[in-house]
Amino acid sequence: MLEFAALTYGVLATFVVNSARRNRREERANPPILTLFGFLLMAFSIAMSVMLIGYVGYQHLAIA
């Protein structure tokens, strides 16, 4: 299940970044849905990094 989630995240992130890059190169505005997915992916990445750092910190404190 983790592999599927990682693959899905990677495909979505690649699509959003490539679409934004193409729109910038062609000097077009990004559609609102692309901006929304970009912000959602960014928020998900930040939330997961904070949770993983918290988990590592908790494990470090539990061992000591």
PQR file with spaces between the fields and no chain letter, atoms N, CA, C, O and H, PARSE charges and radii, in Angstrom:
ATOM       1  N    MET     1       0.812   -1.193    0.000 -0.4000 1.5000
ATOM       2  CA   MET     1       0.000    0.000    0.000 -0.0000 2.0000
ATOM       3  C    MET     1       0.862    1.267    0.000  0.5500 1.7000
ATOM       4  O    MET     1       0.520    2.261   -0.641 -0.5500 1.4000
ATOM       5  N    LEU     2       1.976    1.218    0.721 -0.4000 1.5000
ATOM       6  CA   LEU     2       2.874    2.369    0.763 -0.0000 2.0000
ATOM       7  C    LEU     2       3.463    2.646   -0.622  0.5500 1.7000
ATOM       8  O    LEU     2       3.640    3.800   -1.009 -0.5500 1.4000
ATOM       9  H    LEU     2       2.254    0.411    1.242  0.4000 1.0000
ATOM      10  N    GLU     3       3.760    1.587   -1.355 -0.4000 1.5000
ATOM      11  CA   GLU     3       4.312    1.752   -2.692 -0.0000 2.0000
ATOM      12  C    GLU     3       3.324    2.467   -3.611  0.5500 1.7000
ATOM      13  O    GLU     3       3.710    3.330   -4.400 -0.5500 1.4000
ATOM      14  H    GLU     3       3.615    0.649   -1.040  0.4000 1.0000
ATOM      15  N    PHE     4       2.046    2.100   -3.500 -0.4000 1.5000
ATOM      16  CA   PHE     4       1.013    2.740   -4.317 -0.0000 2.0000
ATOM      17  C    PHE     4       0.891    4.217   -3.965  0.5500 1.7000
ATOM      18  O    PHE     4       0.770    5.060   -4.853 -0.5500 1.4000
ATOM      19  H    PHE     4       1.733    1.399   -2.859  0.4000 1.0000
ATOM      20  N    ALA     5       0.921    4.531   -2.677 -0.4000 1.5000
ATOM      21  CA   ALA     5       0.818    5.930   -2.247 -0.0000 2.0000
ATOM      22  C    ALA     5       2.021    6.733   -2.735  0.5500 1.7000
ATOM      23  O    ALA     5       1.866    7.863   -3.197 -0.5500 1.4000
ATOM      24  H    ALA     5       1.019    3.846   -1.955  0.4000 1.0000
ATOM      25  N    ALA     6       3.208    6.160   -2.634 -0.4000 1.5000
ATOM      26  CA   ALA     6       4.414    6.859   -3.084 -0.0000 2.0000
ATOM      27  C    ALA     6       4.391    7.060   -4.599  0.5500 1.7000
ATOM      28  O    ALA     6       4.776    8.122   -5.087 -0.5500 1.4000
ATOM      29  H    ALA     6       3.334    5.242   -2.259  0.4000 1.0000
ATOM      30  N    LEU     7       3.951    6.069   -5.331 -0.4000 1.5000
ATOM      31  CA   LEU     7       3.865    6.188   -6.784 -0.0000 2.0000
ATOM      32  C    LEU     7       2.839    7.251   -7.180  0.5500 1.7000
ATOM      33  O    LEU     7       3.103    8.065   -8.065 -0.5500 1.4000
ATOM      34  H    LEU     7       3.638    5.206   -4.934  0.4000 1.0000
ATOM      35  N    THR     8       1.687    7.248   -6.540 -0.4000 1.5000
ATOM      36  CA   THR     8       0.645    8.236   -6.830 -0.0000 2.0000
ATOM      37  C    THR     8       1.132    9.649   -6.532  0.5500 1.7000
ATOM      38  O    THR     8       0.922   10.568   -7.323 -0.5500 1.4000
ATOM      39  H    THR     8       1.473    6.587   -5.821  0.4000 1.0000
ATOM      40  N    TYR     9       1.786    9.812   -5.379 -0.4000 1.5000
ATOM      41  CA   TYR     9       2.333   11.121   -5.015 -0.0000 2.0000
ATOM      42  C    TYR     9       3.365   11.573   -6.050  0.5500 1.7000
ATOM      43  O    TYR     9       3.356   12.732   -6.466 -0.5500 1.4000
ATOM      44  H    TYR     9       1.956    9.065   -4.736  0.4000 1.0000
ATOM      45  N    GLY    10       4.232   10.688   -6.459 -0.4000 1.5000
ATOM      46  CA   GLY    10       5.249   11.033   -7.441 -0.0000 2.0000
ATOM      47  C    GLY    10       4.669   11.428   -8.782  0.5500 1.7000
ATOM      48  O    GLY    10       5.127   12.385   -9.406 -0.5500 1.4000
ATOM      49  H    GLY    10       4.239    9.746   -6.121  0.4000 1.0000
ATOM      50  N    VAL    11       3.668   10.697   -9.225 -0.4000 1.5000
ATOM      51  CA   VAL    11       3.029   11.009  -10.514 -0.0000 2.0000
ATOM      52  C    VAL    11       2.329   12.360  -10.439  0.5500 1.7000
ATOM      53  O    VAL    11       2.451   13.169  -11.358 -0.5500 1.4000
ATOM      54  H    VAL    11       3.296    9.919   -8.718  0.4000 1.0000
ATOM      55  N    LEU    12       1.597   12.614   -9.354 -0.4000 1.5000
ATOM      56  CA   LEU    12       0.901   13.899   -9.216 -0.0000 2.0000
ATOM      57  C    LEU    12       1.889   15.059   -9.125  0.5500 1.7000
ATOM      58  O    LEU    12       1.688   16.097   -9.754 -0.5500 1.4000
ATOM      59  H    LEU    12       1.499   11.956   -8.607  0.4000 1.0000
ATOM      60  N    ALA    13       2.954   14.885   -8.343 -0.4000 1.5000
ATOM      61  CA   ALA    13       3.946   15.959   -8.204 -0.0000 2.0000
ATOM      62  C    ALA    13       4.622   16.235   -9.542  0.5500 1.7000
ATOM      63  O    ALA    13       4.829   17.394   -9.901 -0.5500 1.4000
ATOM      64  H    ALA    13       3.117   14.041   -7.832  0.4000 1.0000
ATOM      65  N    THR    14       4.963   15.199  -10.271 -0.4000 1.5000
ATOM      66  CA   THR    14       5.592   15.375  -11.581 -0.0000 2.0000
ATOM      67  C    THR    14       4.657   16.087  -12.546  0.5500 1.7000
ATOM      68  O    THR    14       5.085   16.971  -13.288 -0.5500 1.4000
ATOM      69  H    THR    14       4.795   14.258   -9.979  0.4000 1.0000
ATOM      70  N    PHE    15       3.390   15.708  -12.542 -0.4000 1.5000
ATOM      71  CA   PHE    15       2.421   16.339  -13.432 -0.0000 2.0000
ATOM      72  C    PHE    15       2.258   17.815  -13.108  0.5500 1.7000
ATOM      73  O    PHE    15       2.253   18.650  -14.012 -0.5500 1.4000
ATOM      74  H    PHE    15       3.042   14.990  -11.939  0.4000 1.0000
ATOM      75  N    VAL    16       2.124   18.145  -11.828 -0.4000 1.5000
ATOM      76  CA   VAL    16       1.914   19.537  -11.426 -0.0000 2.0000
ATOM      77  C    VAL    16       3.133   20.385  -11.776  0.5500 1.7000
ATOM      78  O    VAL    16       2.991   21.473  -12.334 -0.5500 1.4000
ATOM      79  H    VAL    16       2.128   17.466  -11.094  0.4000 1.0000
ATOM      80  N    VAL    17       4.321   19.899  -11.454 -0.4000 1.5000
ATOM      81  CA   VAL    17       5.539   20.680  -11.725 -0.0000 2.0000
ATOM      82  C    VAL    17       5.751   20.851  -13.223  0.5500 1.7000
ATOM      83  O    VAL    17       6.085   21.947  -13.672 -0.5500 1.4000
ATOM      84  H    VAL    17       4.437   19.015  -11.001  0.4000 1.0000
ATOM      85  N    ASN    18       5.567   19.800  -13.999 -0.4000 1.5000
ATOM      86  CA   ASN    18       5.758   19.905  -15.453 -0.0000 2.0000
ATOM      87  C    ASN    18       4.721   20.804  -16.097  0.5500 1.7000
ATOM      88  O    ASN    18       5.044   21.555  -17.018 -0.5500 1.4000
ATOM      89  H    ASN    18       5.296   18.909  -13.634  0.4000 1.0000
ATOM      90  N    SER    19       3.479   20.742  -15.631 -0.4000 1.5000
ATOM      91  CA   SER    19       2.444   21.614  -16.186 -0.0000 2.0000
ATOM      92  C    SER    19       2.715   23.078  -15.863  0.5500 1.7000
ATOM      93  O    SER    19       2.540   23.948  -16.716 -0.5500 1.4000
ATOM      94  H    SER    19       3.217   20.132  -14.883  0.4000 1.0000
ATOM      95  N    ALA    20       3.147   23.352  -14.623 -0.4000 1.5000
ATOM      96  CA   ALA    20       3.465   24.729  -14.249 -0.0000 2.0000
ATOM      97  C    ALA    20       4.665   25.239  -15.037  0.5500 1.7000
ATOM      98  O    ALA    20       4.687   26.396  -15.457 -0.5500 1.4000
ATOM      99  H    ALA    20       3.289   22.645  -13.930  0.4000 1.0000
ATOM     100  N    ARG    21       5.662   24.383  -15.239 -0.4000 1.5000
ATOM     101  CA   ARG    21       6.838   24.781  -16.009 -0.0000 2.0000
ATOM     102  C    ARG    21       6.459   25.079  -17.470  0.5500 1.7000
ATOM     103  O    ARG    21       6.926   26.059  -18.050 -0.5500 1.4000
ATOM     104  H    ARG    21       5.644   23.443  -14.898  0.4000 1.0000
ATOM     105  N    ARG    22       5.614   24.230  -18.049 -0.4000 1.5000
ATOM     106  CA   ARG    22       5.205   24.463  -19.440 -0.0000 2.0000
ATOM     107  C    ARG    22       4.398   25.756  -19.562  0.5500 1.7000
ATOM     108  O    ARG    22       4.579   26.519  -20.511 -0.5500 1.4000
ATOM     109  H    ARG    22       5.235   23.434  -17.578  0.4000 1.0000
ATOM     110  N    ASN    23       3.507   25.999  -18.597 -0.4000 1.5000
ATOM     111  CA   ASN    23       2.717   27.230  -18.642 -0.0000 2.0000
ATOM     112  C    ASN    23       3.598   28.464  -18.503  0.5500 1.7000
ATOM     113  O    ASN    23       3.344   29.482  -19.145 -0.5500 1.4000
ATOM     114  H    ASN    23       3.360   25.380  -17.825  0.4000 1.0000
ATOM     115  N    ARG    24       4.641   28.381  -17.661 -0.4000 1.5000
ATOM     116  CA   ARG    24       5.541   29.523  -17.520 -0.0000 2.0000
ATOM     117  C    ARG    24       6.318   29.748  -18.819  0.5500 1.7000
ATOM     118  O    ARG    24       6.502   30.887  -19.247 -0.5500 1.4000
ATOM     119  H    ARG    24       4.848   27.554  -17.139  0.4000 1.0000
ATOM     120  N    ARG    25       6.769   28.659  -19.439 -0.4000 1.5000
ATOM     121  CA   ARG    25       7.533   28.775  -20.686 -0.0000 2.0000
ATOM     122  C    ARG    25       6.669   29.376  -21.796  0.5500 1.7000
ATOM     123  O    ARG    25       7.151   30.162  -22.611 -0.5500 1.4000
ATOM     124  H    ARG    25       6.619   27.734  -19.091  0.4000 1.0000
ATOM     125  N    GLU    26       5.391   29.000  -21.820 -0.4000 1.5000
ATOM     126  CA   GLU    26       4.483   29.514  -22.844 -0.0000 2.0000
ATOM     127  C    GLU    26       3.814   30.817  -22.429  0.5500 1.7000
ATOM     128  O    GLU    26       2.980   31.353  -23.157 -0.5500 1.4000
ATOM     129  H    GLU    26       4.999   28.362  -21.158  0.4000 1.0000
ATOM     130  N    GLU    27       4.187   31.326  -21.248 -0.4000 1.5000
ATOM     131  CA   GLU    27       3.669   32.592  -20.723 -0.0000 2.0000
ATOM     132  C    GLU    27       2.153   32.583  -20.614  0.5500 1.7000
ATOM     133  O    GLU    27       1.475   33.530  -21.014 -0.5500 1.4000
ATOM     134  H    GLU    27       4.865   30.890  -20.656  0.4000 1.0000
ATOM     135  N    ARG    28       1.635   31.483  -20.058 -0.4000 1.5000
ATOM     136  CA   ARG    28       0.203   31.371  -19.804 -0.0000 2.0000
ATOM     137  C    ARG    28      -0.016   31.275  -18.304  0.5500 1.7000
ATOM     138  O    ARG    28       0.878   30.867  -17.563 -0.5500 1.4000
ATOM     139  H    ARG    28       2.186   30.715  -19.733  0.4000 1.0000
ATOM     140  N    ALA    29      -1.193   31.645  -17.865 -0.4000 1.5000
ATOM     141  CA   ALA    29      -1.537   31.527  -16.447 -0.0000 2.0000
ATOM     142  C    ALA    29      -1.894   30.071  -16.136  0.5500 1.7000
ATOM     143  O    ALA    29      -2.426   29.355  -16.983 -0.5500 1.4000
ATOM     144  H    ALA    29      -1.919   31.976  -18.467  0.4000 1.0000
ATOM     145  N    ASN    30      -1.594   29.652  -14.915 -0.4000 1.5000
ATOM     146  CA   ASN    30      -1.962   28.301  -14.493 -0.0000 2.0000
ATOM     147  C    ASN    30      -3.453   28.235  -14.217  0.5500 1.7000
ATOM     148  O    ASN    30      -4.018   29.183  -13.670 -0.5500 1.4000
ATOM     149  H    ASN    30      -1.162   30.234  -14.226  0.4000 1.0000
ATOM     150  N    PRO    31      -4.105   27.136  -14.584 -0.5600 1.5000
ATOM     151  CA   PRO    31      -5.511   26.979  -14.232  0.2800 2.0000
ATOM     152  C    PRO    31      -5.661   26.886  -12.711  0.5500 1.7000
ATOM     153  O    PRO    31      -4.740   26.429  -12.033 -0.5500 1.4000
ATOM     154  N    PRO    32      -6.792   27.308  -12.171 -0.5600 1.5000
ATOM     155  CA   PRO    32      -6.986   27.270  -10.715  0.2800 2.0000
ATOM     156  C    PRO    32      -6.843   25.866  -10.125  0.5500 1.7000
ATOM     157  O    PRO    32      -6.348   25.718   -9.007 -0.5500 1.4000
ATOM     158  N    ILE    33      -7.266   24.839  -10.855 -0.4000 1.5000
ATOM     159  CA   ILE    33      -7.172   23.478  -10.320 -0.0000 2.0000
ATOM     160  C    ILE    33      -5.716   23.050  -10.191  0.5500 1.7000
ATOM     161  O    ILE    33      -5.366   22.322   -9.263 -0.5500 1.4000
ATOM     162  H    ILE    33      -7.668   24.959  -11.762  0.4000 1.0000
ATOM     163  N    LEU    34      -4.862   23.496  -11.116 -0.4000 1.5000
ATOM     164  CA   LEU    34      -3.437   23.172  -11.030 -0.0000 2.0000
ATOM     165  C    LEU    34      -2.804   23.861   -9.825  0.5500 1.7000
ATOM     166  O    LEU    34      -1.993   23.264   -9.116 -0.5500 1.4000
ATOM     167  H    LEU    34      -5.146   24.088  -11.870  0.4000 1.0000
ATOM     168  N    THR    35      -3.175   25.108   -9.599 -0.4000 1.5000
ATOM     169  CA   THR    35      -2.684   25.829   -8.422 -0.0000 2.0000
ATOM     170  C    THR    35      -3.163   25.156   -7.145  0.5500 1.7000
ATOM     171  O    THR    35      -2.402   25.034   -6.185 -0.5500 1.4000
ATOM     172  H    THR    35      -3.833   25.593  -10.175  0.4000 1.0000
ATOM     173  N    LEU    36      -4.413   24.719   -7.124 -0.4000 1.5000
ATOM     174  CA   LEU    36      -4.958   24.043   -5.951 -0.0000 2.0000
ATOM     175  C    LEU    36      -4.202   22.755   -5.659  0.5500 1.7000
ATOM     176  O    LEU    36      -3.837   22.500   -4.512 -0.5500 1.4000
ATOM     177  H    LEU    36      -5.031   24.818   -7.903  0.4000 1.0000
ATOM     178  N    PHE    37      -3.964   21.947   -6.675 -0.4000 1.5000
ATOM     179  CA   PHE    37      -3.232   20.700   -6.473 -0.0000 2.0000
ATOM     180  C    PHE    37      -1.788   20.971   -6.051  0.5500 1.7000
ATOM     181  O    PHE    37      -1.215   20.208   -5.273 -0.5500 1.4000
ATOM     182  H    PHE    37      -4.261   22.154   -7.607  0.4000 1.0000
ATOM     183  N    GLY    38      -1.203   22.046   -6.560 -0.4000 1.5000
ATOM     184  CA   GLY    38       0.142   22.413   -6.139 -0.0000 2.0000
ATOM     185  C    GLY    38       0.188   22.747   -4.657  0.5500 1.7000
ATOM     186  O    GLY    38       1.085   22.305   -3.939 -0.5500 1.4000
ATOM     187  H    GLY    38      -1.669   22.665   -7.192  0.4000 1.0000
ATOM     188  N    PHE    39      -0.785   23.531   -4.203 -0.4000 1.5000
ATOM     189  CA   PHE    39      -0.833   23.868   -2.781 -0.0000 2.0000
ATOM     190  C    PHE    39      -1.146   22.642   -1.922  0.5500 1.7000
ATOM     191  O    PHE    39      -0.600   22.497   -0.829 -0.5500 1.4000
ATOM     192  H    PHE    39      -1.514   23.890   -4.786  0.4000 1.0000
ATOM     193  N    LEU    40      -2.013   21.768   -2.404 -0.4000 1.5000
ATOM     194  CA   LEU    40      -2.327   20.553   -1.646 -0.0000 2.0000
ATOM     195  C    LEU    40      -1.112   19.640   -1.525  0.5500 1.7000
ATOM     196  O    LEU    40      -0.861   19.085   -0.455 -0.5500 1.4000
ATOM     197  H    LEU    40      -2.457   21.885   -3.292  0.4000 1.0000
ATOM     198  N    LEU    41      -0.365   19.481   -2.595 -0.4000 1.5000
ATOM     199  CA   LEU    41       0.847   18.669   -2.537 -0.0000 2.0000
ATOM     200  C    LEU    41       1.888   19.287   -1.615  0.5500 1.7000
ATOM     201  O    LEU    41       2.577   18.572   -0.888 -0.5500 1.4000
ATOM     202  H    LEU    41      -0.568   19.933   -3.464  0.4000 1.0000
ATOM     203  N    MET    42       2.008   20.609   -1.640 -0.4000 1.5000
ATOM     204  CA   MET    42       2.951   21.277   -0.758 -0.0000 2.0000
ATOM     205  C    MET    42       2.532   21.095    0.703  0.5500 1.7000
ATOM     206  O    MET    42       3.374   20.803    1.553 -0.5500 1.4000
ATOM     207  H    MET    42       1.448   21.190   -2.231  0.4000 1.0000
ATOM     208  N    ALA    43       1.256   21.263    1.000 -0.4000 1.5000
ATOM     209  CA   ALA    43       0.776   21.095    2.370 -0.0000 2.0000
ATOM     210  C    ALA    43       0.949   19.651    2.840  0.5500 1.7000
ATOM     211  O    ALA    43       1.315   19.413    3.990 -0.5500 1.4000
ATOM     212  H    ALA    43       0.572   21.501    0.310  0.4000 1.0000
ATOM     213  N    PHE    44       0.690   18.699    1.964 -0.4000 1.5000
ATOM     214  CA   PHE    44       0.869   17.294    2.314 -0.0000 2.0000
ATOM     215  C    PHE    44       2.336   16.985    2.596  0.5500 1.7000
ATOM     216  O    PHE    44       2.653   16.254    3.534 -0.5500 1.4000
ATOM     217  H    PHE    44       0.392   18.892    1.030  0.4000 1.0000
ATOM     218  N    SER    45       3.221   17.542    1.786 -0.4000 1.5000
ATOM     219  CA   SER    45       4.659   17.314    1.983 -0.0000 2.0000
ATOM     220  C    SER    45       5.121   17.895    3.313  0.5500 1.7000
ATOM     221  O    SER    45       5.872   17.251    4.045 -0.5500 1.4000
ATOM     222  H    SER    45       2.963   18.136    1.024  0.4000 1.0000
ATOM     223  N    ILE    46       4.681   19.093    3.624 -0.4000 1.5000
ATOM     224  CA   ILE    46       5.068   19.720    4.886 -0.0000 2.0000
ATOM     225  C    ILE    46       4.505   18.941    6.064  0.5500 1.7000
ATOM     226  O    ILE    46       5.212   18.710    7.046 -0.5500 1.4000
ATOM     227  H    ILE    46       4.071   19.616    3.029  0.4000 1.0000
ATOM     228  N    ALA    47       3.248   18.535    5.983 -0.4000 1.5000
ATOM     229  CA   ALA    47       2.629   17.785    7.083 -0.0000 2.0000
ATOM     230  C    ALA    47       3.333   16.449    7.304  0.5500 1.7000
ATOM     231  O    ALA    47       3.571   16.054    8.446 -0.5500 1.4000
ATOM     232  H    ALA    47       2.674   18.723    5.185  0.4000 1.0000
ATOM     233  N    MET    48       3.663   15.761    6.232 -0.4000 1.5000
ATOM     234  CA   MET    48       4.352   14.478    6.384 -0.0000 2.0000
ATOM     235  C    MET    48       5.755   14.665    6.946  0.5500 1.7000
ATOM     236  O    MET    48       6.205   13.848    7.750 -0.5500 1.4000
ATOM     237  H    MET    48       3.470   16.082    5.305  0.4000 1.0000
ATOM     238  N    SER    49       6.446   15.708    6.546 -0.4000 1.5000
ATOM     239  CA   SER    49       7.795   15.924    7.079 -0.0000 2.0000
ATOM     240  C    SER    49       7.746   16.271    8.564  0.5500 1.7000
ATOM     241  O    SER    49       8.595   15.813    9.329 -0.5500 1.4000
ATOM     242  H    SER    49       6.081   16.371    5.893  0.4000 1.0000
ATOM     243  N    VAL    50       6.771   17.066    8.982 -0.4000 1.5000
ATOM     244  CA   VAL    50       6.636   17.390   10.405 -0.0000 2.0000
ATOM     245  C    VAL    50       6.281   16.143   11.204  0.5500 1.7000
ATOM     246  O    VAL    50       6.814   15.937   12.294 -0.5500 1.4000
ATOM     247  H    VAL    50       6.081   17.438    8.361  0.4000 1.0000
ATOM     248  N    MET    51       5.398   15.318   10.684 -0.4000 1.5000
ATOM     249  CA   MET    51       5.031   14.093   11.393 -0.0000 2.0000
ATOM     250  C    MET    51       6.205   13.123   11.475  0.5500 1.7000
ATOM     251  O    MET    51       6.407   12.492   12.513 -0.5500 1.4000
ATOM     252  H    MET    51       4.965   15.485    9.798  0.4000 1.0000
ATOM     253  N    LEU    52       6.975   12.992   10.410 -0.4000 1.5000
ATOM     254  CA   LEU    52       8.133   12.095   10.450 -0.0000 2.0000
ATOM     255  C    LEU    52       9.210   12.600   11.397  0.5500 1.7000
ATOM     256  O    LEU    52       9.830   11.807   12.107 -0.5500 1.4000
ATOM     257  H    LEU    52       6.811   13.504    9.567  0.4000 1.0000
ATOM     258  N    ILE    53       9.443   13.915   11.417 -0.4000 1.5000
ATOM     259  CA   ILE    53      10.414   14.472   12.360 -0.0000 2.0000
ATOM     260  C    ILE    53       9.935   14.265   13.785  0.5500 1.7000
ATOM     261  O    ILE    53      10.734   13.939   14.663 -0.5500 1.4000
ATOM     262  H    ILE    53       8.940   14.559   10.840  0.4000 1.0000
ATOM     263  N    GLY    54       8.639   14.448   14.031 -0.4000 1.5000
ATOM     264  CA   GLY    54       8.081   14.193   15.363 -0.0000 2.0000
ATOM     265  C    GLY    54       8.210   12.737   15.759  0.5500 1.7000
ATOM     266  O    GLY    54       8.520   12.434   16.912 -0.5500 1.4000
ATOM     267  H    GLY    54       7.990   14.713   13.317  0.4000 1.0000
ATOM     268  N    TYR    55       7.981   11.848   14.838 -0.4000 1.5000
ATOM     269  CA   TYR    55       8.111   10.418   15.120 -0.0000 2.0000
ATOM     270  C    TYR    55       9.541   10.048   15.474  0.5500 1.7000
ATOM     271  O    TYR    55       9.777    9.302   16.424 -0.5500 1.4000
ATOM     272  H    TYR    55       7.730   12.094   13.903  0.4000 1.0000
ATOM     273  N    VAL    56      10.496   10.571   14.711 -0.4000 1.5000
ATOM     274  CA   VAL    56      11.908   10.292   14.995 -0.0000 2.0000
ATOM     275  C    VAL    56      12.291   10.874   16.350  0.5500 1.7000
ATOM     276  O    VAL    56      13.003   10.233   17.123 -0.5500 1.4000
ATOM     277  H    VAL    56      10.304   11.177   13.940  0.4000 1.0000
ATOM     278  N    GLY    57      11.822   12.084   16.641 -0.4000 1.5000
ATOM     279  CA   GLY    57      12.107   12.679   17.939 -0.0000 2.0000
ATOM     280  C    GLY    57      11.513   11.885   19.075  0.5500 1.7000
ATOM     281  O    GLY    57      12.158   11.701   20.108 -0.5500 1.4000
ATOM     282  H    GLY    57      11.243   12.605   16.013  0.4000 1.0000
ATOM     283  N    TYR    58      10.286   11.406   18.901 -0.4000 1.5000
ATOM     284  CA   TYR    58       9.647   10.585   19.928 -0.0000 2.0000
ATOM     285  C    TYR    58      10.411    9.280   20.133  0.5500 1.7000
ATOM     286  O    TYR    58      10.613    8.854   21.270 -0.5500 1.4000
ATOM     287  H    TYR    58       9.763   11.555   18.063  0.4000 1.0000
ATOM     288  N    GLN    59      10.828    8.655   19.062 -0.4000 1.5000
ATOM     289  CA   GLN    59      11.596    7.421   19.177 -0.0000 2.0000
ATOM     290  C    GLN    59      12.936    7.658   19.865  0.5500 1.7000
ATOM     291  O    GLN    59      13.404    6.820   20.636 -0.5500 1.4000
ATOM     292  H    GLN    59      10.664    9.001   18.139  0.4000 1.0000
ATOM     293  N    HIS    60      13.540    8.792   19.585 -0.4000 1.5000
ATOM     294  CA   HIS    60      14.817    9.127   20.221 -0.0000 2.0000
ATOM     295  C    HIS    60      14.635    9.333   21.722  0.5500 1.7000
ATOM     296  O    HIS    60      15.467    8.890   22.515 -0.5500 1.4000
ATOM     297  H    HIS    60      13.159    9.473   18.959  0.4000 1.0000
ATOM     298  N    LEU    61      13.558    9.998   22.114 -0.4000 1.5000
ATOM     299  CA   LEU    61      13.293   10.225   23.539 -0.0000 2.0000
ATOM     300  C    LEU    61      12.871    8.949   24.255  0.5500 1.7000
ATOM     301  O    LEU    61      13.168    8.770   25.437 -0.5500 1.4000
ATOM     302  H    LEU    61      12.882   10.357   21.470  0.4000 1.0000
ATOM     303  N    ALA    62      12.187    8.072   23.551 -0.4000 1.5000
ATOM     304  CA   ALA    62      11.719    6.830   24.173 -0.0000 2.0000
ATOM     305  C    ALA    62      12.883    5.882   24.444  0.5500 1.7000
ATOM     306  O    ALA    62      12.823    5.089   25.384 -0.5500 1.4000
ATOM     307  H    ALA    62      11.946    8.218   22.591  0.4000 1.0000
ATOM     308  N    ILE    63      13.925    5.951   23.648 -0.4000 1.5000
ATOM     309  CA   ILE    63      15.078    5.081   23.842 -0.0000 2.0000
ATOM     310  C    ILE    63      15.915    5.555   25.032  0.5500 1.7000
ATOM     311  O    ILE    63      16.441    4.735   25.784 -0.5500 1.4000
ATOM     312  H    ILE    63      13.973    6.595   22.885  0.4000 1.0000
ATOM     313  N    ALA    64      16.041    6.869   25.206 -0.4000 1.5000
ATOM     314  CA   ALA    64      16.904    7.417   26.264 -0.0000 2.0000
ATOM     315  C    ALA    64      16.361    7.207   27.640  0.5500 1.7000
ATOM     316  O    ALA    64      16.983    7.617   28.619 -0.5500 1.4000
ATOM     317  H    ALA    64      15.614    7.535   24.596  0.4000 1.0000
